[in-house]
Amino acid sequence: MTSNHDDTKRSKARAHGLSRRAILSGGTAGAAIVAAGGAAAQSPFGWLENLAGQGFGGNSKPQRSEQAKAESLNDLRADRIPWRSDEMMGTVDRAIERYEKIAANGGWPAIQVGRLLRVDDDDDRVVPIKRRLGMSGDLRAPQSYFSNTRFDERLEESVRSFQEQFGLRVTGRIDRPTAAQLAVPARARLEQLRLNQRRLRDLMTGRIEDRYVLVNAAAFQLEAVENHQVQLRHRVIAGKPDRQTPSVKASIRALNFFPFWNVPDSVATLDLVPRVRKEPEYLEKEHIRAYTPRGELIDLKSINWDNVDTKHVRFKQDPGPHNALGLVRIDMPNSDIVYMHDTPMKQLFNQRVRPFSAGCVRVQDVFTLVEWIARHEPGWEQPGRAQAIVDNGQALDVMLSRQVPVYFAYLTAWAEGDGKAVFRPDVYGRDGLSELVGERDPDAPAPPVTLAP
């Protein structure tokens, strides 16, 4: 997956000098955990009251307006603490301590996956759901509340909070994906936290750079970090379960504006050739040309599409807004041949779970990230340079004098500064427990069938 810019000039940049590294104070400095409410909103689970940080995310009375209840894609972390930080390690350590106590006391009740539950329903399943949310600190109410079988607005608020916490579609209803995540035993969640603690520790190995980019494929988001604080967060599209975005450590060395897309052999074999067999005009419509391995143009009409050897026929898509890479590619050489880029399929960012690519990472609002990456290069001090290049319409490679480290990671659990443990479905099945994968939301729109890296 390399870009071909033989006819463009390479920009020459001089270093501006290193940024001064922020000095961290000793110990961890997680944000204060929200204190529990008054006596009228106490949990019926006495042993749980003694857990440090209990009460985060709780709700003593429903206060959301009907307008606020409308679903929003509130799926990006709000805390400026990076994943790669001592603070994050501290919050995860404390979350593990809480879950160890929950598991040691027998965990929470079993949850049965059944029919949809919503406000005003009266169902025996509501009682274990309330107790489950109460034991994890997501629901606080008087003791009598937890034996009531009615699904009320207080429970709806807790369910909405739980759904955001677990990366689910926020509806306030107990649908199958939500019930499946509620049903995961406390001990499995504890093991998930421990596993991701090890993943975070691996990411912390060695020096923490002054500036870097981290993509969490499991959470479908990216964070740009400078001086040990998150400066930007972006939604991303990651690889499909059968073409996973790998864990990678690399360096961003260039920005390719108006890139060609050299279609990888795997994409050509699995996607492109079968598509052309069904739609003979597809390549012309998408501005894709065929070449020999030596770069000689091949007449598309001369190709026998029933017997194509993609090792001897290569495909390349012309630059432009139709290009699968969009208008910019972020060059980060690595052995897995993956990178970050723009996309013409921007509507896919509106979906909460976004495993749609062939392994590369598509970035929402990518030009904001591009300007942050290049901000120390000559001529990039003021915002708007990326748009000016696009408006000019000419292919350009911006070679970075100060390369930016980049990490592709897979984190399915962590904890925020308010003490709340956060989980994501194990879409790649790397956590080793089938119940952590979750169920697909039957109401989620299916992504369009496209060729894309």
N, C-alpha and C positions, 0 to 999 in steps of 0.2 A: 504494500500500500504506500507507494512513494509518489510524490508529486513531480511532474515534469515541467520545469520552467526554463528550458534551454534558451528561450528567446527573451528572457527578462534580465534586468540588471540586479545584481546583488547589492543591497544597501550595506554601507560600511559605517560601523558605529564605534565610538570610543567609550571606554568605561568612565563613569562619573565618580568612581570611588565607592567603597563599601559603606552601607548604612551601619550606624552604631548599633550593636546588639543590645536589646533591652536587658537590664539586670533584674532577675527575679529575686524576690525576697525568699527567705528560707521557709520550708514547710509548704503545705498545700493551702490554697485559698479559695475553696469552693464557695459559691453564693450561699447566703443564709437560707435555711430551710423554713418554709412557711409553718408557723406555729398552729397547733390545733385550736379549734373553736371553743365556745363555752360549753357548759355542762349539758345543755340541751342538745348538743351535737356530738355526744361521745359515742365511741365504738362499743359494741357489746362484747368485743373480744378482749377480755381483760389483759391477757399476757401481751397482746399487741400494743397496748397503750405505752408500754415501757420501751418500745423500739425507738432508737434515735431517729428523728426526722419524720415520725409518723404524722399524718395530717396533710402532706403535700397533695395537691390536686383534689382535695376533698371539697364537698359543697354542703353547706348547712341549709340553703334555700335556693330554689331555682330563680335566676334573675335574668336569663337571656330573653331578649325580645324576639318576636316572631321573625323580624328581619335578620337578626343575628343568627337565627337557627338555619338560615339558608346555607346550603353547603358551600364551603370555601376550601380552596386547595392550600390549607395552612400546614404544609408538610416540610418546611425548611426549619432547621434549628434557629432559635432566636438568640441563644447565648453566644457571647463572643469568645468563650473558652474553646480552643481548638480540640479536636480529637487527640492530636499528638501533644499532650501536655501533662504535667504533674497534677494539675487541677483535675483533669478528666480521670486520671488514674485514681485520685482520691475519692471522687464521687462514685466511681465503679466499686472501689473497695467497700465503701459504706453501703452501697446497694447490695452487695454480696452478703455483708453481715446481716442485713435485714432479711434477705431471702433465706439465709441459713437458719434463722430463728423460725421463720414461717414453716420451712420444711421440717425442722426438728419437732415442731408442734403438730405435725400431721398434715400440713398443707391446707388447701382450701377444698370445699365440696366439689364433687364431680358435677360437670355441666353436660347435659344431654343436648345434642344437636337435633333440633326439631323444627316445628313450624315457626314462621316469623312472629316475633313479639314486638308490640309497639305500645305507645301511651294508651291507657284506658283498658288494656287487656287484663284479664284476671286469670292467672295460670299458676299451677304449682311450681313450674320451673323458675318463676320469678324469685322465690325464696333463696335457692342456692346461688342464683346469679347475684342477688344483693349481698349475700354473705361472701361470695368470691370477691366482689369489688370492695367490700368493707375490709377484708383481710389484707388486700394489697394496698390499702390506703387511698383508693379511688372514690370511696363513698363513706361519708360520715353522717350518722343520724342517731336518734334515740334508739334504745335497744328494741323497743316494741316494733320499730319500723322493719326490722330484719325478719320478722315472722309474717309480714303482711304479703299476700299474694298479688296485690295490685301493682301494675306497671304505671307509675306516676311520673310527673315532670322532673322530680328530683332524680329518679333513676335514669330518665332520659338524658339529663345533663351529665351524669356519671358515665353513661354509655358513650356519649359523644366525646368526652375527654379520653376515655379508654381507646376509642377508635383512632383519635389523633395520635395517641401515644404508641399505637401499634401499626400505624401507617395504613389504616383501613379507610374505606369510604365513609365519611362522617354523615350518618343519617339519624342517630339516636335510637335506632331499632336494633333488635337482636336478629340479624340475618345469619345465614349459614357461615360466612367468613368470620363474623364477629363471635358467634358461638364456638367456632373451631378454635379461635385464639383464647377465648375464656376457658375452654376445656383443657388447655395444656397444663399439666400438673405443676405445682410449685417447684418440685425438685428438678423438672426439666428446665424451667426458667432459670433456676439457680445454675445448672450446668451450662446453659447458654451464656449467662453472665460470666462465668469462669472462663469459658472458651474465648469469649471476646476480650476478656482481660488479658489473656495470653497474646491475642492478636494485637491489641494496643501496645503491650510491652514490646513486641517485636518491632512495631512501628517507631517506638521510642529508642531503639538501639542506636548508639552513636550520637553524633551531634545533631541537635535540632536547629535547622537552618533559620536564618533571619527572615527569608522569604521562601515560600513554597506553595504548591497547590496539592490538595488531597481530594481525590474522588472516592466516595463511598458508594460502590455499585449496589450494595444491598439497600441503601437508603435513597438511591437515585438523586444524590446531591453532591455538590462540589463546594469546597471552601478554600479561599485564597487567604493565606496567613502572612502577616508581616509583623515583626517585633512581638511575636507570641500572642497576637490577637487576630481574630478573624476579621478581615476587611470586607470580603465579599462572600456571598453564598449564591449558588445557581442551581436550578433544577437541571438534571441531566437525564438522558436516555442511555441505558446500558445494554449489554448483550442479552440475547434471548437465552433461556435455560440450556438450549442445545448448542449455543455459540457464546459462551460466557465471556464477559470481560475479565481478563486475567488480573492477578495481583502483580503489579509492576512498580519498579523504582527506576526512574529515568530523569532526563533533564530536557526542558524545553529549550531548543536552540534557535528556532526560527518561526516566523509567522508567514504563511503562504496565502496571499490574497489572490482570488480568482484561480483556484487550483484546478488542474485536471484531476480526474479520478481514475487511477489505474485499477481496474476491477480485479480483485484477488482471484486466484484460480478456484478457490472453494466457492466463492459467491458466483462465479461464472458457471461452475458445474452444477451447483445445487439450485440456483435461482435464475440466472440470466438465460441460459440455454433452454430450460423448460418453459420459461416465460415467452421466449421468441417462438417456440413451437406452437404455442397457443395464440400468440399475437405477432404475426410476421412483421408488422410495421413498428414494433416496439422500439427497436434500436434507433431508427430514424426519428421517432417521436421524442426520444430521450437524448438525442444528440450523442449517441454512443457509436464509436468506430471500431473496426477490427484491424489488427495488425499482426504481422509475423513477429516472432521473437527478436528479429533484427530491426524491427521498427518500420517495416514496409507495409503500406496501406493495402488492405484486402477488400475486394469488392464483396459486399454483403450478399449479393445475389449468387455468388459463386460458392457459398458455404452450404454444405450438406448438413442441415440442422439435426438430422436423425443420427449423425455419426460425427460429432465434433470432438476433437481432442483439444482441450483447453490448454494443454502444454505447448501446442503449436499454433494456437490462435489466441491472441491476447486482445483484451477490450479496454478502451479508454473513453471516458466521457468528457466532452468539451466543457470548459469553464462557463459559468453563468449562473443565474438564479435557479435554473433547473437542476444543476449539478447536485449529486447526492451529498457532497461535502459542503454545500452552501457556498458562501462567498469567502470563507477563510478556513484554513487548516492550521492547527497548532502542531508544529513538528517536534516530536520527542522520540528520537531513535531508540528502539528497544528490540529485543529478540522476538517478542510476540507480534511485532509489526502492528501495533495498535496506536491510536492517537486520539486527540480531541478535535472537534470541528463543528462548524455551523450546520444547519440542515434546512431544506425547504419545507420539511414536514413539521412545521412549528405547532400545529394543532395537537400533536402528540404530547406536548408538555402539559396539556390540560388534564391528562390522566394521572391518577395518583400512583399507580404502579407502572413502571415504564421500561420493561425489558424487551425492547423492540429491535435492537441493532444486531449486527453480525459480529460484535465484539468491541468496536470502537465506541467512543463516548461523544454523544451530541450534546451541546451546551446551549441552554436558553440564554438569551441576551449575551451572546458570545463576544460582541464587540466591547462590552464593558470589561469583560475579563481580558481581552486582548490589550486594551489600553492599560490595564493594571500590570500585565506582564511586561509591557514595553515602556513603562513610565520613566525608567531611568536611562532610556536611550535618547540620544540627541534628536530634538524635534518632537519628542513625545511628552514633554513636560505638561502641556495643556491638553485637556480633553478635546475630542473632535477629530483627531488625526485619522483614526480608523475610518470614520464616515467620509472624510475627505478623499481617502484612497478609493473607497467604494464609488464615490461620486465621479472620480476621475475615470473609472472603468478600465484601468489598465492593470494587467497582472504584475504583481510585485512580491518579491521575497524580502522580508525584513530579518536580517541575521542579527541575533542578539549578542551584544558584547558581554552581557551579564546573564548567563543561562539560569533558568529558574527550575529548581528541583520539582518533580512531580511524582506523586504516589497514587496508584490505583489500589484500593483496599476493599475488604469485604467485612463490614462490621454490622452484625445483626442485633446487637444489644449494647447499650451504654447507659449512662446516667447523667442527668443535667444538674446544674448547680442548685436547683431547688430541691434536690433529693429524689426526683421522680426517675425511676428506671424506665428506659425506652427500649422497645423491641420492634424489629421488622421481620416480616415473613422470610423464611430461608428459601428464597426463590431458586437458588442454585443447588439446594440440598447439601451444602457443605458442612452444616452443623451436625449431621449424622442422626437426627431424630426425625422421623416422618411427620410427627405431629407439629413440628415447627415450620413445616412448609406452608401450612394453612390451606384454605380452599379458595379457588378463584371466585371473584364476585360475579354472579351470573348476570347482574345488571350493568356491569362495566362494558362500555363499547369496545368492540373488537378493533384492533388497529388495522389500517389499510395494508394490503399486500404491496410492498415496495422493495426495490433493490436498494440497499444502503449498507455502508460499512458499519 
